Amino acid sequence: MTTRTILLAAGGTGGHLFPAAALAQELARRGYAVELATDERAEQYGSDFPARAVYRIPSATFTSRSPLAVMKTLGRLGTGFLRARRLLEMVQPLAVIGFGGYPTLPPIMAARSLGIPTMIHEQNAVMGRANRLLSRFADGVALSFSPTKNLRKSAEARAQVTGNPVRDAVAAYRKVAYVPPEPAGRLLLLVFGGSQGAHFFAESVPRALEQMPSPLRWRLTVVQQVRAEDLTDLREAYKEANIAAHLAPFFRDMPERIANAHLVIARAGASTVAELTAIGRPALLVPLPHALDNDQLENATRLEQAGGGWCMRQSDLTPDRLANELARLLGAPDLLAKTAAKSKAMGNIDAVKKLADLAEELAGPVE
């Protein structure tokens, strides 16, 4: 029987690659061969991507309106388009599915030029700029939130809400019940800034924890993802505050660490919110303040409105305020437990199956 292949295209960050990996795992279970087109940034996350092959396609983001910069970007996208077209002619996929970011532009546009069916998936509550452009002609548009802001009117008839799929490693911890902190017991706090870490948390969190009441501070164990250049200073800050801390630039067992946490402090990227709600853990979300279209703020607000966590703007988050908020939350195990339950109720664990169903429909029947 001829191998049925589907090509996935994703920007090279965890926010794009993780849901693509979830779909790749589900499609493999259904007998498809999966290949991935991405960019150079994927090295940290793409090495374990469940694909038969991973291709790097040239791409670029429009970061300036100057004529020279625009021409340079268009030139690189053009190179990516030609390389993507040659790749598609070689791989001959039944469908191409994009997960956002400008690296999805060349493969999706090349697929359209060759008459290969296409679909895009939007992880955030606000349509990303690359996806907004591609939604003009993609055969299908899969959404994680309803409603999704900035969805083109012309794309509404082709749009379906699937949710944001999570990897098998995340879904496995949905069965692990949340256990609130016991009186006088350890308090496990997990801090991470998305797949690439956050300098802001390295500066603000230890200063806040240092100001917390001693009975709470002595009970703390902090697990924090931190940029390599901040590691030494952060380790010293926790040592001076006499707080037990486990620090690393990247945790490959992040789903397990989320499941073990009593409270999570994190950015509000779409994959972060999807994984928190799939496992069901209470979170204090601090959206990236300069994110395009305020997508992280929108994601965090949706979680807060559902009662699954709290949203605090970075501009409002002084060490004093963060210390008071953490003392309030960590001192209220019943509140944490209720919030964990509401977070879990938001989790769409069937998202990957819904997305895979659309992918199979796009690929067409087995001949």
Disulfide bonds with the S-S distance in Angstrom:
none
